[in-house]
Amino acid sequence: MKKFWLSLAGTLGLLLLSGCSDTLSLPDPTTLIQPPRLPADKEALRSTIDRQLPAGAVEVRARDSKDTSAIRYEDLDGDGVNEAILFYKPANSGENLHVMILQDQDGTWVKVLDIEGEGTVLDKLEFADISGNGAVDILAGYSTEGEDPLFGGSNILMVYSYVNSEVSASLEKLGNKLAYSAFSLIDLNGDGKSELSLINLRSNVGTDIKTYQFEDNNFKELSSILLPNKTVTGYYNATSGEVAPNQNGLVLDIMIGSGSYTQIVVMKNGILQSVLSEDAAFRDGWVKSEDVNGDGIIEIGLLSVPDGWSYFENKEDIPMLTLYSQWDKKKGLDPVMEQYRDPGGRFVLQPFPGKLLKNVTLDTVSIMDKYLKFVRTDNREWIEEVRFFTPAQWQNESEDKGWIKLYSTSSQVIAYRVNSNGDLGVQKAGVPAT
């Protein structure tokens, strides 16, 4: 360090003696920061969009979408070349959203159309061949500011088919406006084509589900079902996919008071049917149904009171375990995986090994937000533990004693360690939440 300061002092001295005082005026670091350059094609598209957007307009992303990009690329006319699709909000906040479509014409991006949508919020955006003409259609779900369809608000679904002729381009509306709280596009009847299912919350009635297929320029209803429950307040998760091997279905995580339950709806012989009772998947809290073990099948999560904790009166003091099950056509919900998920969303522990399924509990010395000790139910051998440290405590403990950090803030560090001689000794069971 001493040599460094001597070297720096010598360099500054030479600069002063040389009289080149300007060399001491170092550039502002912010002037050296350049935004990342886009590939040439996307840079050209970006430039075209910037020119075509009305003054004050803002690009928008779908509220319910895994794709976070504002610009989407899809082959809308089936010519093998993708168009660029962009939704934007005009400067006037009261105006509906607009959808702009751009096309690559001989290496130059050109705006081919710009139309007004049906709401001020883009709730959901999907692309699929609904019309059956071999080209991708646009399914745009619109909402209005301040409304959340999953909590009882009503959205409008518009299905557009892109028509591109030598003269002009247009978006044809397929069918009528469709109201929905949630919608899904999946093959329910096994004919190899995706059907459109609309889920609507009917206040003081329950959940109304209708499944459609597009025929003769309109949506034809294939089947419908009403799931009666007057106390439903909304859905915190609505998804679809495989619910059993070779069986697609709709999965609704439904809010009821401070608790929730899950409904699975499948189609049998062309008729929608619910395969779970409300009691089968009820829990005191919220757990999102999803494919948690990567086998392609959606699991249903239930909250279970650990063995030995049933006498605790205050539920907030109980560190609940999450038991994931798959729907079995004969047995109902079949447990496949168990893990601990921090109720505050700060971390998730890796699932316990299959041999420990329903054979894990927490020692009652555990205290929420202080210390958690996981033990086997059969022989009480400890498996792993989680501790909540202050930064000062963490400095003294840290990795020297086998602790691995899960989560940290300026005031807290959460870490875990496993019993090196126990069931998790080799695989190191905890990972931060994603």
Number of C-alpha atoms within 10 A of each C-alpha: 6 6 8 9 10 10 12 10 12 12 11 13 11 11 15 14 9 9 9 10 10 9 11 10 7 7 9 8 7 7 7 8 8 7 6 6 8 11 9 9 13 12 12 15 22 15 12 16 21 12 10 13 16 13 10 9 16 13 17 19 20 20 16 14 12 9 12 12 12 13 19 17 14 18 17 26 19 13 9 10 13 16 22 21 18 20 26 23 24 20 12 9 11 12 14 20 25 21 19 20 24 21 19 16 9 7 9 13 20 18 20 15 14 18 12 15 19 20 21 19 24 27 22 20 21 16 19 18 16 25 20 12 11 12 20 21 26 22 20 22 29 25 26 19 11 8 13 15 22 22 16 18 18 21 28 20 25 20 22 21 22 19 13 13 9 5 5 9 15 16 18 12 16 21 16 13 14 15 19 25 27 25 24 20 22 20 19 27 20 16 8 9 15 18 22 22 25 20 25 25 25 21 14 12 14 18 22 17 22 18 24 18 18 16 14 10 11 14 19 14 15 16 16 17 16 18 17 13 15 13 13 22 21 26 23 15 18 20 18 24 21 20 25 16 13 9 16 22 25 26 25 23 24 25 22 19 12 10 13 23 26 28 20 21 22 20 21 11 8 12 14 22 18 16 17 16 13 15 9 14 19 21 19 15 15 21 23 18 21 20 17 16 13 9 10 14 21 26 28 29 27 26 21 17 16 21 15 12 17 10 7 12 9 7 13 10 13 19 24 21 21 21 22 25 20 21 20 14 13 7 8 14 17 16 18 15 21 26 19 19 20 17 15 7 10 14 19 19 20 17 21 20 14 11 8 15 15 20 17 22 24 27 21 16 8 18 15 14 15 11 16 20 20 22 19 20 18 10 8 14 16 21 23 24 20 23 22 20 20 15 17 11 12 18 11 10 13 16 13 9 9 14 18 18 19 20 17 15 9 7 9 15 19 24 25 23 22 24 17 14 11 14 20 18 14 11 11 17 19 24 17 15 14 7
